[in-house]
Amino acid sequence: MEQFGASSPADRSHHAALVARGLLLALAAPSVAALSLDGGGRIAPALRMIGEIIALPAFFAVSGWLLSAPIASDEHGKVSRPAFGMALCGAAAAAMAAATGPLAGLDWRVALATAAPGWELALLAAVYGLAAHALRGAPAACLLLAVAAHLVGVILGAASLVHFVFYVAGALLAAHRDAFFRLVDEEPEFAGAAGPFVAVLATAVVIRFAQTGQSPSILAIGPLALAFGLAAGPAVLASASAISASSLGAILARLGRAAPALAIFWIPLFLVLIAIANRGLAPSAASALLMAASSLLIVATLADVALDSWETTWRGRFSAFFRRQARGHPFLPNSR
């Protein structure tokens, strides 16, 4: 694989974001498994809370990192086009969840609510991008507004307000990506361990709250949830940057580029598979984890094959077609 020391910062930044997405998708598997578990126990709330204070904030931070340049641009089209794509992905994920609900033995409204973490992630990322772009002239004021929205969202239980601060933090971090990559290059071992360290520490906190008999929630954990959420994005991006040139980084990057397909198909497929496997019985934690990992690999593999086919076959055919048209058309570039 190409070493990123010889590539442009933009290429390295994009590849690190893909690897980070792959890491987060693997980390999100236990939280997806918890969607089918009994909410009255202790395991399911703890697994969901790990996703809420680590995986979701880091996903939004990576989204802000990827859209940092369009957000800072004065051209509205540069941020509205990717925002429209993310909104379309979220709408497709919601439609898929509602359509496959009966196959999983669920009412379409229940299926839609169960799959909300997938389609809400795409829709909120689109809204956050437009909001950050509107406030691009005052980054400090944007960050303060995001923190205030987080506090209000925690009190009111509004997830749409809670996660905006993580998106803004990711976009602000990307503005200083050169310094960030210098730190990663100076201490690659520490950078590589940053993501796992934050994840393990957050897991320990959530398990401790579960042992006390309290229901683990963002409101119960309080400022720790905000601290973990703000640390999750930079930690995962640091780990992704440190391993991006390795074979593991290549595997995770391929998983990360399948993120739109996973947002649409992963949770609906998981719900269908777990319903078929358990045949009306309550699933165990082991079977739910197995089905979450299986559905993740199925969707990621099919999406990877489709993307490879597009890149090697159809994109080449379209490019050749347009080149032929350009050579013979008086109004297209490169025409004669």
C-alpha positions in Angstrom: 0.0 0.0 0.0 1.1 3.5 -0.6 2.9 5.2 2.3 1.1 8.3 3.3 4.3 10.3 4.0 4.5 10.8 0.2 0.9 11.6 -0.4 -1.0 14.8 0.1 -2.5 15.8 3.4 -6.0 15.7 1.9 -5.5 12.1 0.7 -4.1 11.1 4.1 -7.0 12.9 5.8 -9.6 11.1 3.7 -8.0 7.7 4.1 -7.7 8.1 7.9 -11.4 8.9 8.0 -12.2 5.7 6.1 -10.1 3.7 8.5 -11.8 5.4 11.5 -15.2 4.6 10.1 -14.1 0.9 9.8 -13.0 0.9 13.4 -16.2 2.5 14.6 -18.4 0.0 12.6 -16.6 -2.8 14.3 -17.0 -1.1 17.7 -20.7 -0.5 17.0 -21.5 -4.2 16.5 -22.2 -4.9 20.3 -24.5 -1.8 20.3 -26.4 -3.1 17.3 -26.7 -6.5 19.0 -28.2 -4.8 22.0 -31.2 -3.6 19.9 -32.6 -7.1 20.0 -32.0 -7.8 23.7 -34.4 -7.3 26.6 -34.2 -3.7 27.8 -35.0 -4.8 31.3 -31.6 -6.5 31.9 -28.3 -4.9 32.6 -26.4 -6.0 29.5 -28.5 -4.3 26.8 -28.5 -0.8 28.4 -24.8 -1.0 29.0 -24.1 -2.0 25.4 -26.4 0.8 24.1 -24.6 3.3 26.3 -21.2 2.3 25.0 -22.5 3.1 21.5 -24.0 6.4 22.7 -21.0 7.8 24.5 -18.3 6.4 22.1 -19.4 5.2 18.7 -22.0 7.8 17.9 -19.9 10.8 19.0 -16.9 9.5 17.1 -19.1 8.9 14.0 -20.2 12.5 14.0 -16.7 13.7 14.6 -15.5 11.8 11.6 -18.3 13.3 9.5 -17.3 16.8 10.6 -13.7 15.9 9.8 -14.6 14.8 6.3 -16.8 17.9 5.6 -14.5 20.5 7.2 -13.3 22.0 3.9 -16.8 22.4 2.4 -18.0 23.8 5.7 -15.4 26.5 5.7 -16.0 27.3 2.0 -18.1 30.3 0.9 -19.7 28.2 -1.8 -22.9 26.8 -0.5 -23.0 24.0 -3.2 -19.8 22.4 -1.8 -21.6 21.5 1.5 -25.2 21.2 0.2 -24.4 18.5 -2.3 -22.8 16.0 0.2 -25.5 17.0 2.8 -28.1 16.1 0.2 -26.4 12.7 -0.3 -26.3 12.0 3.4 -30.0 13.0 3.8 -30.9 10.7 0.9 -28.9 7.9 2.5 -30.8 8.5 5.8 -34.2 8.5 4.0 -33.3 5.2 2.2 -32.3 3.6 5.5 -35.6 4.7 7.1 -37.5 3.3 4.2 -35.6 0.0 4.3 -36.2 -0.4 8.0 -40.0 0.2 7.6 -40.2 -2.2 4.6 -38.3 -5.1 6.3 -40.1 -4.7 9.6 -42.8 -7.3 8.8 -40.1 -9.8 7.8 -38.7 -9.5 11.3 -42.1 -9.8 12.9 -42.3 -6.1 13.8 -44.7 -3.4 13.1 -43.2 -0.9 10.7 -43.2 1.8 13.3 -41.4 -0.4 15.8 -38.9 -1.4 13.1 -38.4 2.3 12.2 -37.8 3.2 15.8 -35.4 0.3 16.4 -33.3 1.2 13.4 -33.2 4.9 14.3 -29.5 4.9 15.2 -28.7 4.1 11.5 -30.9 6.5 9.6 -30.8 9.3 12.2 -27.0 9.3 12.0 -27.1 10.1 8.3 -29.9 12.7 8.6 -28.4 14.5 11.5 -24.9 14.6 9.9 -26.6 16.4 6.9 -28.3 18.9 9.2 -25.2 19.5 11.2 -23.1 20.2 8.1 -25.5 22.8 6.9 -25.7 24.4 10.4 -21.9 24.5 10.8 -21.6 26.0 7.3 -24.0 28.8 8.3 -21.8 29.5 11.4 -18.5 29.2 9.6 -17.5 32.8 10.1 -17.4 32.4 13.9 -15.9 29.0 14.9 -15.7 29.9 18.6 -19.3 31.0 18.7 -20.3 27.8 16.8 -18.5 25.7 19.4 -20.1 27.5 22.4 -23.5 27.1 20.7 -22.9 23.4 20.2 -21.9 23.0 23.9 -25.1 24.8 25.0 -27.2 22.6 22.7 -25.5 19.5 24.2 -26.5 20.6 27.7 -30.1 21.4 26.7 -30.3 18.1 24.7 -29.1 16.1 27.7 -31.7 17.7 30.0 -34.6 17.3 27.4 -33.5 14.0 26.1 -33.1 15.3 22.5 -30.4 13.4 20.7 -30.5 15.8 17.8 -29.1 18.5 20.1 -26.7 16.3 22.0 -24.4 15.3 19.2 -23.9 18.6 17.4 -20.9 19.4 19.6 -19.1 16.3 18.5 -19.6 17.2 14.8 -18.3 20.7 15.3 -15.3 19.3 17.3 -14.4 17.0 14.4 -14.6 19.9 11.9 -12.4 22.1 14.1 -9.9 19.3 14.5 -9.6 18.9 10.7 -8.7 22.6 10.4 -5.5 21.7 12.3 -4.9 18.3 10.7 -1.2 19.1 9.8 -0.4 19.5 13.5 -2.5 16.5 14.3 -0.7 14.3 11.8 2.7 15.5 13.2 1.8 14.3 16.6 0.7 11.0 15.2 3.9 10.6 13.3 6.0 11.5 16.4 4.3 8.9 18.7 2.7 6.3 16.5 2.5 3.7 19.3 0.6 6.1 21.6 -1.6 7.2 18.7 -2.5 3.7 17.8 -3.5 2.9 21.4 -5.6 6.0 21.8 -8.8 4.6 20.4 -8.7 1.3 22.3 -7.8 3.1 25.5 -10.8 5.5 25.4 -13.1 2.6 24.4 -12.0 0.4 27.3 -12.1 3.3 29.8 -15.7 4.2 28.7 -16.7 0.5 28.9 -15.4 0.3 32.5 -17.3 3.4 33.5 -20.6 2.1 31.9 -20.1 -1.4 33.5 -19.5 0.3 36.9 -22.8 2.3 36.6 -24.6 -0.9 35.7 -23.2 -2.7 38.7 -24.6 0.0 41.0 -28.1 -0.8 39.8 -28.5 2.6 38.1 -29.7 2.7 34.6 -26.7 3.9 32.5 -27.6 7.0 30.6 -26.0 10.2 29.4 -27.8 12.1 32.1 -26.6 9.7 34.8 -23.0 9.7 33.6 -23.2 13.5 33.3 -20.0 15.4 32.3 -18.2 12.1 31.8 -20.3 11.4 28.7 -19.4 14.8 27.2 -15.7 14.2 28.0 -15.7 10.7 26.5 -17.6 11.9 23.5 -15.2 14.7 22.8 -12.2 12.4 23.3 -13.6 9.6 21.1 -13.3 11.3 17.8 -9.7 12.5 18.1 -8.7 9.1 19.7 -10.2 7.0 16.9 -8.8 9.3 14.2 -5.3 9.1 15.8 -5.5 5.3 15.9 -6.8 5.2 12.3 -3.9 7.5 11.2 -1.3 5.3 12.9 -2.5 2.1 11.3 -3.6 3.5 7.9 -0.5 2.2 6.1 -0.8 -1.3 7.4 -2.7 -4.3 6.2 -5.2 -3.9 9.0 -5.7 -0.3 7.9 -6.4 -1.4 4.4 -9.1 -3.9 5.7 -10.7 -1.3 7.9 -10.7 1.3 5.0 -12.6 -1.1 2.8 -15.1 -1.6 5.7 -15.3 2.2 6.1 -16.1 2.9 2.5 -19.1 0.6 2.8 -20.5 2.8 5.6 -23.4 4.2 3.4 -24.6 0.7 2.5 -24.3 -0.4 6.2 -26.3 2.6 7.3 -29.1 1.4 5.0 -29.0 -2.4 5.3 -27.1 -3.4 8.4 -29.8 -3.0 11.1 -32.7 -4.2 9.0 -30.8 -7.3 8.0 -29.8 -7.9 11.5 -33.4 -7.7 12.8 -34.5 -10.2 10.1 -31.7 -12.6 10.8 -32.2 -12.6 14.5 -36.0 -13.1 14.1 -35.3 -16.1 11.8 -32.7 -17.6 14.1 -34.6 -17.4 17.3 -38.1 -18.1 15.9 -40.0 -16.0 18.4 -37.8 -16.8 21.4 -35.8 -14.1 23.3 -32.3 -14.0 21.9 -29.2 -14.4 24.0 -26.4 -11.9 24.1 -24.1 -14.4 22.3 -26.6 -15.0 19.5 -27.2 -11.3 19.1 -23.5 -10.6 18.9 -23.1 -13.3 16.3 -25.9 -12.1 14.2 -24.7 -8.5 14.4 -21.2 -9.5 13.2 -22.7 -11.7 10.5 -25.0 -9.1 9.1 -22.1 -6.5 9.2 -19.9 -8.8 7.2 -22.6 -9.7 4.7 -23.5 -6.1 3.9 -19.8 -5.0 3.9 -18.7 -7.8 1.6 -21.5 -7.2 -0.9 -21.0 -3.5 -0.9 -17.2 -4.0 -1.3 -17.8 -6.3 -4.3 -20.2 -3.8 -5.8 -17.8 -0.9 -5.4 -14.9 -2.9 -6.9 -17.1 -3.8 -9.8 -18.1 -0.2 -10.3 -14.5 1.0 -10.1 -13.0 -1.6 -12.4 -15.9 -2.0 -14.9 -18.7 0.5 -15.1 -16.7 3.6 -14.1 -14.1 2.7 -16.8 -16.9 2.3 -19.4 -18.5 5.6 -18.5 -15.1 7.4 -18.6 -14.3 5.9 -22.0 -17.7 6.8 -23.3 -17.4 10.4 -22.2 -13.8 10.6 -23.6 -15.0 9.4 -27.0 -17.9 11.9 -26.9 -15.5 14.7 -25.9 -13.1 14.0 -28.8 -15.9 14.3 -31.3 -18.1 17.0 -29.7 -17.3 20.7 -30.5 -18.7 21.9 -27.1 -17.0 19.4 -24.7 -13.5 19.7 -23.3 -10.6 18.1 -25.3 -12.7 18.1 -28.4 -11.1 18.7 -31.8 
